[in-house]
Amino acid sequence: MPGLRLAFMGTAAFAVPALEAVRAAGHELACVYTRPPSAAGRGHKLTRSPVHDAAERLDLAVRAPASLKDAAEWRAFAELGCDACVVAAYGLILPRAVLEAPRLGCVNVHPSLLPRWRGPAPIPRAIEAGDRETGVTIMAMDEGLDSGPILLVERVPVAADATAGSLHDTLAALGARLVVRALSGLAAGTLEPRPQPAEGVTHAAKPGPAEGRLDWRRPAAELDRQVRAFSPRPGVHFELAGRPVKALSAEVAEGRGAPGTLLADDFTVACGEGALRLTRVQRSGRAPTDGAAFLRGARVPLGAALGAALA
């Protein structure tokens, strides 16, 4: 079966495996759409998106409009004459004119089991909530927020030690394989879209600044999930002697005490229920280090209260 003529829309690193897989499957990529370069790092240097870099490496045409609200953008997209458009971690709303331009519509690679975790942050929210499984849904896009009919879905377990980073990579690879299957099914006319269930809808909001602080009054199991859900980005922190320290990795440990109390020299801290061992931490401007080694260098006494000023 001959390949389809496609547009691809994506920005974040999650979308790169899908772009590469679609190209490798023999489809013609008329154009890759991505977000414009944005300021990043301390120098606020304009940086291209991971998808932009991948598209240029694959010698593909790239467009980077700031939005798709302009009718001129709609016309330019329609003039590509695409059979379908693949969308993954793009970050811009697609208006009806864009959604309806390809002959077979627009399909989205979404890293959750829709309708659970609609929205921009499904991977960290699944870990934070303690979900035992997640997956990838290939969806025929409509004008709603991740509400279109389901084309394909595949489930994967969430490992007990999964971080947002490790789960991201697993789901990106799965999404790449699944979208290639979906395109074959669309081309052959063998895929039957099915509406998403009305029950079980949840929204995966982007993590806010307040969610990056460890609250020792919460159960250790919840804090463990918080650390893993926001690793490597945006990260979580606690305060020590009035200065923030990043908690890069942690694990639930044995121990009881007043929340925030240092219980052992392996950096075990009492929580509202149980205790959390901080296995890897990082002070601002310093290299990451083992939790116990950090404690030895900081000379924090047992029984100290994290978050309070130390003598």
C-alpha positions as CSV (number, residue, x, y, z in Angstrom):
1,M,0.0,0.0,0.0
2,P,1.5,3.4,-1.0
3,G,2.3,5.8,1.8
4,L,0.2,8.7,2.8
5,R,1.0,12.4,2.2
6,L,1.1,13.8,5.8
7,A,1.7,16.9,7.8
8,F,3.2,16.5,11.2
9,M,2.7,18.8,14.2
10,G,4.8,18.5,17.3
11,T,7.1,20.4,19.5
12,A,8.3,18.5,22.6
13,A,10.8,15.6,22.7
14,F,7.9,13.2,23.2
15,A,6.9,13.8,19.5
16,V,10.3,13.0,18.0
17,P,10.0,9.2,17.9
18,A,6.6,9.5,16.2
19,L,8.1,11.8,13.6
20,E,11.0,9.4,12.9
21,A,8.7,6.4,12.8
22,V,6.2,8.0,10.4
23,R,9.1,8.9,8.1
24,A,10.7,5.4,8.4
25,A,7.3,3.8,7.5
26,G,7.5,5.4,4.0
27,H,5.0,8.2,4.4
28,E,5.6,11.4,2.6
29,L,5.9,14.3,5.0
30,A,4.8,17.5,3.2
31,C,5.7,19.7,6.1
32,V,6.5,19.6,9.9
33,Y,4.8,22.2,12.1
34,T,6.4,23.2,15.4
35,R,6.3,26.0,18.0
36,P,8.7,28.9,17.3
37,P,12.1,29.1,19.0
38,S,11.8,30.2,22.6
39,A,14.2,31.7,25.1
40,A,15.8,29.1,27.4
41,G,18.6,28.9,29.9
42,R,20.3,31.7,31.9
43,G,21.3,33.6,28.8
44,H,17.7,33.4,27.4
45,K,19.1,32.2,24.1
46,L,16.5,31.4,21.5
47,T,16.3,27.6,21.2
48,R,14.6,25.5,18.6
49,S,12.2,22.8,19.6
50,P,13.3,19.1,19.6
51,V,10.9,18.5,16.7
52,H,12.4,21.4,14.8
53,D,15.9,19.9,15.2
54,A,14.7,16.4,14.2
55,A,12.9,17.7,11.1
56,E,16.0,19.5,9.9
57,R,18.1,16.4,10.5
58,L,15.6,14.5,8.4
59,D,15.7,17.2,5.7
60,L,12.0,18.0,6.1
61,A,10.3,21.4,5.4
62,V,9.5,23.2,8.7
63,R,7.0,25.9,9.6
64,A,6.9,27.5,13.0
65,P,3.9,29.8,13.3
66,A,3.2,31.5,16.6
67,S,-0.5,30.4,16.3
68,L,-2.9,28.8,13.8
69,K,-5.6,31.5,14.2
70,D,-4.8,33.3,11.0
71,A,-6.9,32.4,7.9
72,A,-3.7,32.7,5.9
73,E,-2.2,29.8,7.9
74,W,-5.4,27.8,7.3
75,R,-5.0,28.3,3.6
76,A,-1.3,27.4,3.6
77,F,-2.1,24.2,5.5
78,A,-4.9,23.2,3.2
79,E,-2.7,23.8,0.1
80,L,-0.4,21.1,1.3
81,G,-3.0,18.6,0.1
82,C,-2.4,16.1,2.9
83,D,-4.2,12.9,3.4
84,A,-3.8,13.2,7.2
85,C,-2.0,15.1,9.9
86,V,-0.2,13.5,12.9
87,V,-0.2,15.7,16.0
88,A,1.9,14.9,19.1
89,A,2.9,17.3,22.0
90,Y,2.4,20.3,19.7
91,G,1.1,22.9,22.1
92,L,-1.2,24.9,19.8
93,I,-4.9,24.7,19.4
94,L,-6.0,23.5,16.0
95,P,-9.0,25.4,14.6
96,R,-11.8,23.6,12.7
97,A,-10.4,24.7,9.3
98,V,-7.1,22.9,10.1
99,L,-8.8,19.8,11.6
100,E,-11.0,19.4,8.5
101,A,-8.4,20.1,5.8
102,P,-6.8,16.6,5.5
103,R,-8.8,14.0,3.7
104,L,-8.5,11.5,6.7
105,G,-8.5,14.2,9.4
106,C,-6.0,14.8,12.2
107,V,-4.8,12.1,14.6
108,N,-3.3,12.8,18.0
109,V,-0.7,10.7,19.9
110,H,-1.8,11.1,23.6
111,P,0.1,9.5,26.5
112,S,-2.8,8.3,28.6
113,L,-5.7,6.0,28.6
114,L,-8.4,8.5,27.5
115,P,-10.6,9.8,28.9
116,R,-8.4,9.6,31.9
117,W,-5.9,12.5,32.0
118,R,-6.9,14.8,29.3
119,G,-4.7,17.9,29.1
120,P,-1.1,18.9,29.0
121,A,0.5,16.8,31.8
122,P,-0.9,13.2,31.7
123,I,2.4,11.5,32.5
124,P,3.2,13.2,35.8
125,R,-0.4,13.1,36.9
126,A,-0.6,9.4,36.4
127,I,2.4,8.8,38.6
128,E,1.3,11.3,41.2
129,A,-2.1,9.7,41.4
130,G,-0.5,6.2,41.9
131,D,-2.0,4.8,38.7
132,R,-0.9,1.2,38.2
133,E,-1.3,1.4,34.4
134,T,-1.3,4.0,31.7
135,G,-0.7,3.8,28.0
136,V,-1.1,5.7,24.7
137,T,-4.3,6.6,22.9
138,I,-4.4,7.4,19.2
139,M,-7.3,9.8,18.8
140,A,-9.2,11.3,15.9
141,M,-9.1,15.0,16.8
142,D,-12.1,17.2,17.3
143,E,-12.4,20.8,18.6
144,G,-12.5,19.7,22.3
145,L,-9.6,19.1,24.7
146,D,-8.5,15.5,24.0
147,S,-12.1,14.5,23.5
148,G,-12.1,13.0,20.1
149,P,-13.0,9.4,19.2
150,I,-10.5,6.7,19.9
151,L,-8.7,4.9,17.0
152,L,-6.2,2.7,18.9
153,V,-5.1,2.3,22.5
154,E,-2.4,0.2,24.2
155,R,-1.8,-0.2,27.9
156,V,1.4,-0.5,29.9
157,P,2.0,-1.0,33.6
158,V,3.5,1.9,35.6
159,A,6.5,0.5,37.5
160,A,6.8,1.2,41.2
161,D,10.0,3.2,40.6
162,A,8.8,5.0,37.4
163,T,9.7,8.7,37.1
164,A,8.1,11.1,34.6
165,G,11.3,10.9,32.6
166,S,11.4,7.1,32.3
167,L,7.6,6.8,31.6
168,H,7.9,9.6,29.1
169,D,10.5,7.6,27.1
170,T,8.4,4.4,27.3
171,L,5.2,6.1,26.1
172,A,7.0,8.0,23.4
173,A,8.3,4.8,21.9
174,L,4.9,3.1,22.2
175,G,3.2,6.1,20.6
176,A,5.5,6.0,17.6
177,R,4.7,2.4,17.0
178,L,1.0,2.9,17.5
179,V,0.5,5.9,15.3
180,V,2.2,4.0,12.4
181,R,-0.4,1.2,12.9
182,A,-3.2,3.8,13.0
183,L,-2.1,5.4,9.7
184,S,-2.1,2.0,8.0
185,G,-5.6,1.3,9.4
186,L,-6.9,4.7,8.2
187,A,-5.4,4.2,4.8
188,A,-7.0,0.8,4.5
189,G,-10.3,1.9,5.9
190,T,-10.2,-0.7,8.6
191,L,-10.2,1.5,11.7
192,E,-13.6,2.3,13.4
193,P,-13.4,5.3,15.6
194,R,-15.3,4.8,18.9
195,P,-16.4,7.6,21.2
196,Q,-14.7,8.1,24.4
197,P,-16.6,6.9,27.5
198,A,-18.5,9.7,29.3
199,E,-17.4,8.3,32.6
200,G,-13.8,8.6,34.0
201,V,-12.8,11.9,32.6
202,T,-10.0,13.6,34.5
203,H,-7.9,16.6,33.7
204,A,-4.1,16.6,33.8
205,A,-3.2,20.2,34.6
206,K,0.3,21.5,34.1
207,P,2.2,21.4,37.4
208,G,2.2,24.8,39.2
209,P,5.0,26.3,41.3
210,A,3.3,25.5,44.6
211,E,3.4,21.8,43.7
212,G,7.2,21.8,43.7
213,R,7.6,22.0,47.5
214,L,7.6,18.9,49.7
215,D,5.1,19.1,52.5
216,W,6.4,16.7,55.2
217,R,2.9,16.6,56.8
218,R,1.8,14.4,53.9
219,P,2.2,10.6,53.8
220,A,5.6,9.3,52.7
221,A,4.0,7.4,49.8
222,E,2.5,10.5,48.4
223,L,5.7,12.4,48.6
224,D,7.6,9.6,46.9
225,R,5.1,9.8,44.0
226,Q,5.5,13.6,44.0
227,V,9.2,13.3,43.6
228,R,8.9,10.8,40.8
229,A,6.1,12.6,39.1
230,F,8.0,15.8,38.7
231,S,11.4,14.2,37.9
232,P,13.3,15.5,36.0
233,R,11.1,18.5,35.4
234,P,10.0,20.8,37.0
235,G,11.4,19.1,40.1
236,V,10.6,19.3,43.8
237,H,12.4,20.8,46.7
238,F,12.5,21.3,50.5
239,E,14.2,23.9,52.7
240,L,17.3,23.3,54.8
241,A,18.6,26.2,56.9
242,G,16.4,28.6,54.9
243,R,17.8,27.5,51.5
244,P,16.1,25.3,48.9
245,V,17.4,21.8,48.1
246,K,16.1,19.7,45.2
247,A,15.0,16.2,46.0
248,L,16.0,14.3,42.8
249,S,15.1,10.8,44.0
250,A,13.6,9.2,47.1
251,E,12.1,6.1,48.5
252,V,9.6,5.2,51.2
253,A,11.5,4.1,54.4
254,E,10.8,2.9,57.9
255,G,10.5,5.5,60.7
256,R,8.2,7.7,62.7
257,G,8.4,11.1,64.2
258,A,7.3,14.7,63.9
259,P,6.9,15.6,60.2
260,G,10.1,17.0,58.8
261,T,12.4,15.6,61.5
262,L,15.7,14.0,60.3
263,L,15.5,10.4,61.6
264,A,18.7,8.8,60.3
265,D,22.1,9.7,58.7
266,D,20.9,8.1,55.4
267,F,18.6,11.2,55.0
268,T,15.5,9.5,56.3
269,V,12.9,12.2,57.1
270,A,9.7,11.7,59.1
271,C,6.4,12.4,57.3
272,G,2.8,12.7,58.2
273,E,2.6,8.9,57.7
274,G,5.9,6.9,57.6
275,A,9.2,8.3,56.4
276,L,10.9,9.2,53.2
277,R,14.6,8.5,52.4
278,L,16.1,11.2,50.1
279,T,18.6,9.2,48.0
280,R,19.8,12.0,45.7
281,V,19.6,15.7,46.3
282,Q,21.1,18.9,44.8
283,R,21.7,22.4,46.3
284,S,21.4,25.3,43.9
285,G,24.6,25.8,41.9
286,R,26.0,22.5,43.0
287,A,26.3,19.1,41.4
288,P,23.8,16.3,42.4
289,T,24.9,14.1,45.2
290,D,24.0,11.1,47.2
291,G,21.7,12.0,50.1
292,A,23.8,10.5,52.9
293,A,27.0,12.2,51.5
294,F,25.1,15.5,51.3
295,L,24.1,15.2,55.0
296,R,27.7,14.5,56.0
297,G,28.9,17.6,54.2
298,A,26.1,19.8,55.5
299,R,26.6,18.5,59.1
300,V,22.9,18.3,59.8
301,P,22.3,16.7,63.3
302,L,19.8,13.9,63.8
303,G,16.5,15.3,65.1
304,A,16.8,18.5,63.2
305,A,13.7,19.9,61.6
306,L,14.0,20.4,57.8
307,G,12.6,23.7,56.8
308,A,13.7,25.4,60.1
309,A,16.8,27.4,60.6
310,L,19.7,25.3,62.0
311,A,22.2,26.5,64.6
